[in-house]
Amino acid sequence: MAPSFSLLLLSLSVLVSATAPCPASDSAALMAFRSALSEPYLGIFSSWTGHDCCSKWYGVSCDPATGRVADITLRGESEDPILAHAGRSGGIMSGRISPEICRLDRLTTLVLADWKQISGPIPPCITSLPLLRILDLIGNRLSGPLPADIGRLSHLTVLNVADNQISGQIPASLPSLSSLMHLDLSNNRLSGRVPPNFGDLRMLSRALLARNQISGPIPASICSMARLADLDLAGNRISGEVPVALGSMPVLSSLYLDGNRISGRIPAGIIGSRGLGMLNLSRNALEGEIPDAFTPRSYFMVLDLSYNRLRGHVPRTLSSAAYIGHLDLSHNHLCGPIPDGSNFDHLEATSFAGNDCLCGAPLPACG
Ligand SMILES: *[C@@H]1O[C@H](CO)[C@@H](O)[C@H](O)[C@H]1NC(C)=O
């Protein structure tokens, strides 16, 4: 074959695949997916007709190289003109996620977010989508467990099922999600423990597990997570102590452990941590003294230690901290004079209320 002819063939085939309509099997899977859902207000599915699912169907896009469906992104709350046009602040969709979606085996992104009323389970077959990178199902009414073999999704970077009614345990396979960067399981009904090897999630930067019924200790393996910036376990039934090594995590910037059953002392490393800017340990059973470990590099936007069993003085070094935005030491058993310093000038008496015998500004002077 003459080189120029094969070149022509090549460029023709590129052209054809770039404009090819999606395969009939993909559009059939999308139609089955659509028929299990109902979206009465915006009419987002009205564009889902004809064969060209890759360019004409709202929320669907394809891999230009293969012409296969790669991305389904349907958000009930967004800046999208379709919402503004309908004069609604948010959409509502009911129905279920059809397992037919698992026939879209080149899918990399599935976003079905903030539709408020999509119910039923997450189809277990979703773990057979080998290229899936983003699974975002936040803000629906999904129930049942997370798929047991979710750890198979080796490309998954975002797993967000927050604000649903997911129950059961965190799957033992979850720590095998070796690409996972963002995990949000908040506001569900998950119970059982955080898997002991949770720290295997080496790429994870946000672990948001708040407001479930998770029990057991904070796994020590978490302390080895080099990229973890945000850890939120608030509003669960976590017990045991705060692992000392949490205070030496390299990039941890927010730590929310409030509203649990955590006991023991506050590790000094947490108070002295350079990068930690948001710390809420409120409403636990913490005892002992507040470590006198603040430094001129301490910079807390939020430092809430209220409703614990802390004793002793307000640490002297607190006034050496570079910044303390919101401080709450109320409802403990602290005693003695509140150290003075510019850090306290904006604080009100409520930050220190309900202790045993604190005194000095902003509370009444010591006797
Ligand atoms: C800390 O957590 C408690 C209990 O969950 C909550 O009431 C409080 O508002 C939180 N503090 C801040 C400053 O967000």
The ligand as an ORCA input file, in Angstrom:
! r2SCAN-3c Opt
* xyz 0 1
  C     -17.140     21.435     67.674
  O     -17.960     20.297     67.797
  C     -19.132     20.486     68.586
  C     -19.796     19.150     68.795
  O     -19.956     18.467     67.598
  C     -20.007     21.501     67.895
  O     -21.190     21.727     68.646
  C     -19.217     22.798     67.764
  O     -19.982     23.773     67.069
  C     -17.895     22.589     67.046
  N     -17.083     23.816     67.168
  C     -16.813     24.608     66.157
  C     -16.054     25.826     66.461
  O     -17.178     24.369     65.012
*
